[in-house]
Amino acid sequence: MLRAATAAQHRALEARLPLTHPDLDRATYTKIIEAYYGFHAPLQRKIEQFLGPRSTAPERRKVAALIKDLRALGLNDPQIGTLPLCMTLPTLETQAQLLGIMYVMEGATLGGQVLRRIIADRLGIHADSGGEFLDVYGRDTGRLWKAFLKQLADFDHPEHNNQVVDAACATFACFESWLDRAGVLS
């Protein structure tokens, strides 16, 4: 149900994001990573605030990889500190909404496995030269995706499913809107 409900948004965003376009260059890639940072940094903070002492599992945090990539791509810490941050994030007040948000973000991480190979082939960018975010979980990607799907399945209940779907759709919409405002979508 969740995959079907978000399929059109996923395809639309994927089609507009130039990571797979043949004319992708290093400058455009850098701009995309800057925009990803601008979305992930405030969203990660929001998730950590929601979870409180339970906090996000350390292996699911992605902002450090984005910062490492930005440094490798030529930005210094003061420049990173001035990057614009997204202020229009999906609502996060319930566990169902958290799972909807995570569905989009974890799914994107899974998709990064394909993108990292494309970026390496086209731009020569690897984990140590600006592409760590695309392989942030490394060999654990499949295991963490399956663990997330189990968490989602364990939560499956008609009383909550619409909230999960709505949050996933809202996350796609917020992310696409942010990337559009950042000027990285075609």
C-alpha positions in Angstrom: 0.0 0.0 0.0 2.7 2.5 1.0 4.8 1.8 -2.1 1.8 2.1 -4.4 0.7 5.3 -2.7 4.1 7.0 -3.2 5.0 5.5 -6.6 3.9 8.5 -8.7 5.7 11.0 -6.4 8.8 8.8 -6.4 8.9 8.5 -10.2 8.3 12.2 -10.7 11.1 13.2 -8.3 13.5 10.7 -9.8 12.8 12.0 -13.3 13.5 15.6 -12.3 16.7 14.9 -10.3 19.7 15.1 -12.6 21.9 12.5 -10.9 21.4 10.1 -13.7 21.4 12.6 -16.6 24.3 12.2 -19.0 25.3 15.9 -18.7 25.7 15.8 -14.9 28.9 17.6 -13.9 30.8 18.1 -10.7 29.3 21.5 -10.1 25.7 20.2 -10.4 26.5 17.2 -8.2 28.0 19.6 -5.5 24.8 21.7 -5.7 22.7 18.6 -5.2 24.7 17.5 -2.2 24.4 21.0 -0.7 20.6 20.8 -1.2 20.5 17.3 0.3 22.4 18.7 3.4 19.8 21.5 3.6 17.0 19.0 3.9 18.6 16.2 5.9 20.2 18.4 8.6 17.0 20.0 9.9 15.0 16.7 9.3 17.5 14.7 11.3 17.3 17.3 14.1 13.5 17.1 14.0 13.6 13.3 14.2 16.0 13.4 17.1 13.9 15.9 19.0 10.8 13.7 18.4 12.6 10.5 19.6 14.1 12.2 22.7 16.3 9.9 24.7 15.6 7.0 22.4 17.2 9.1 19.6 18.0 7.9 16.1 20.1 4.8 15.8 23.6 6.1 15.1 23.9 4.0 12.0 20.9 5.8 10.5 22.3 9.3 10.8 23.3 10.7 7.5 24.3 14.3 8.1 28.0 13.5 9.0 28.4 11.8 5.6 26.9 14.8 3.9 29.3 17.1 5.7 32.3 14.9 4.8 31.1 14.9 1.1 30.8 18.7 1.1 34.3 19.1 2.5 35.6 16.7 -0.1 33.8 18.7 -2.8 35.7 21.9 -1.7 33.5 23.5 0.9 34.9 24.6 4.3 33.0 24.5 7.6 32.1 28.2 7.5 30.6 27.7 4.0 28.7 24.6 5.1 27.4 26.6 8.1 25.9 29.2 5.8 24.1 26.7 3.5 20.3 27.3 3.4 18.3 24.9 5.5 14.8 23.7 4.7 12.1 25.1 7.0 9.2 23.3 5.5 9.4 19.8 6.8 6.8 17.1 7.1 4.8 17.0 10.3 6.2 14.7 13.0 4.0 14.2 16.0 3.3 10.4 15.9 5.2 7.1 15.4 3.1 6.6 12.3 4.4 9.9 10.8 8.0 9.0 11.8 7.7 5.7 9.9 6.3 7.5 6.8 9.2 10.0 6.8 11.7 7.2 7.3 10.1 5.2 4.5 11.1 7.9 2.1 14.5 8.6 3.6 15.5 5.0 4.0 14.2 4.2 0.5 16.4 7.0 -0.9 19.3 5.5 0.9 18.6 2.1 -0.8 18.5 3.9 -4.1 21.8 5.6 -3.4 23.4 2.2 -4.1 22.6 2.6 -7.8 23.4 6.3 -7.9 26.9 5.8 -6.3 27.9 3.6 -9.2 26.7 6.1 -11.7 28.4 9.0 -9.9 31.7 7.0 -9.7 31.6 6.1 -13.4 30.6 9.6 -14.7 32.4 11.9 -12.3 35.0 9.7 -10.6 33.6 10.6 -7.2 33.8 7.8 -4.6 33.1 7.5 -0.9 36.4 9.3 0.0 36.0 12.1 -2.6 32.4 13.3 -2.1 30.2 10.2 -2.5 30.0 8.8 1.0 26.3 9.9 1.4 25.3 7.7 -1.6 26.7 4.7 0.2 26.2 5.9 3.8 25.3 2.4 5.1 27.9 0.6 3.0 27.5 -3.2 3.3 24.8 -2.8 5.9 22.4 -1.1 3.4 20.4 -4.3 2.7 20.3 -5.3 6.4 19.1 -1.9 7.5 16.5 -1.7 4.8 15.1 -5.1 5.8 15.2 -4.1 9.5 13.2 -1.0 8.6 10.7 -3.0 6.6 10.2 -5.3 9.6 9.6 -2.3 11.8 7.1 -1.0 9.4 5.3 -4.4 9.1 5.2 -4.7 12.9 3.5 -1.3 13.1 1.0 -2.2 10.3 -2.5 -1.5 11.5 -5.6 0.0 9.8 -5.8 2.6 12.6 -2.3 4.0 11.7 -1.7 3.1 8.0 -3.2 6.3 6.6 -0.9 8.4 8.8 2.1 6.5 7.6 1.1 7.0 3.9 0.2 10.7 4.4 3.6 11.3 6.1 5.5 9.6 3.3 3.6 11.6 0.7 4.3 14.8 2.6 8.0 13.9 2.9 8.2 13.4 -0.9 6.4 16.7 -1.4 8.6 18.7 1.0 11.8 17.2 -0.4 10.8 17.9 -4.0 9.7 21.4 -3.2 13.0 22.0 -1.4 15.1 20.6 -4.2 13.1 22.8 -6.6 13.7 25.9 -4.6 17.4 25.0 -4.4 17.5 24.9 -8.2 18.7 21.4 -8.6 15.7 19.8 -10.4 15.3 19.8 -14.1 
